[in-house]
Amino acid sequence: MRLPWLSQGIDPYKDFSKLEFGGKHDNVVLAVQNGLVEAGTVRTDTLERMAAEGVVEMSEFRIIDQKKYDDFPFVCSTALYPEWPIAKTKATADDLAAEVVAALKLLQVTDKAATDAKVVGWSDALDYAVVEDLQKKLKIEAYK
């Protein structure tokens, strides 16, 4: 797997004066907008949400190596990765966990719980091997 920023000739550990983590994604966007940092990465939908709220204008940002995916409405510059998994502890009964999963999968985008949580739904678990591979290549998290 070729890392997206390397495919663009960018190595943040060498090309930037420093590498910072902004905490919230909105903080990263605002730091780029205000010239406090040279570049930033945020989850998909962050720019669109902030633009819809009137906080930023999409035209203020350049998406490096923008990708387009069928049926995916947000700007992005990487492969798509699964997100927001749900897990249970050993102490949680399997039947209770199954009930929670079933209820989450019934959630509709227009339900109050979905709109409050800003989610569009839940699906069966996806293969997270690509996330693990990326963490290994970046030498982060469990692979530091």
C-alpha positions, 0 to 999 in steps of 0.5 A, spaced: 500 500 500 502 506 498 501 512 503 497 517 500 501 523 502 507 519 499 504 518 492 504 526 492 511 526 494 509 529 501 513 526 507 510 530 513 516 528 517 521 531 513 517 536 509 513 540 514 517 544 520 513 540 525 507 535 526 501 537 530 495 534 532 489 538 533 484 534 537 478 536 534 477 535 526 474 542 526 480 545 530 485 542 524 480 545 519 481 552 523 488 552 523 489 551 516 484 556 514 488 561 519 495 559 516 497 556 523 499 550 519 501 548 512 496 542 511 491 538 515 487 531 515 480 530 517 475 525 517 470 526 511 464 530 511 468 535 516 469 540 511 462 540 508 459 540 515 463 546 517 461 549 510 454 548 511 454 551 518 457 557 515 464 557 519 468 556 512 468 556 505 469 550 501 473 554 496 478 556 501 481 549 501 485 545 496 484 537 497 490 534 495 490 528 490 482 528 491 479 521 490 471 520 487 467 514 489 461 512 487 455 513 492 460 517 496 458 524 497 464 527 501 471 530 498 476 525 500 484 524 498 485 517 501 482 510 500 475 509 504 476 506 511 471 503 515 469 507 521 465 507 528 465 500 530 461 497 536 464 492 541 462 489 547 466 487 553 466 480 556 461 481 561 456 483 556 451 478 555 451 475 547 444 476 547 444 483 549 449 485 544 445 482 539 439 486 541 443 492 541 446 491 534 439 489 531 436 495 534 442 499 531 441 496 524 434 498 524 435 506 525 433 510 520 436 516 517 430 521 519 430 518 526 431 523 532 437 518 535 440 518 528 439 526 527 442 527 534 448 522 533 449 525 526 449 518 523 446 515 517 445 508 520 449 502 522 451 496 517 454 489 519 462 489 521 467 491 515 474 488 514 478 492 518 485 489 516 486 495 511 486 499 517 491 495 521 495 495 515 495 502 515 497 503 522 503 498 521 506 502 515 505 509 519 508 505 525 502 508 530 498 506 535 499 498 537 505 498 532 509 504 534 
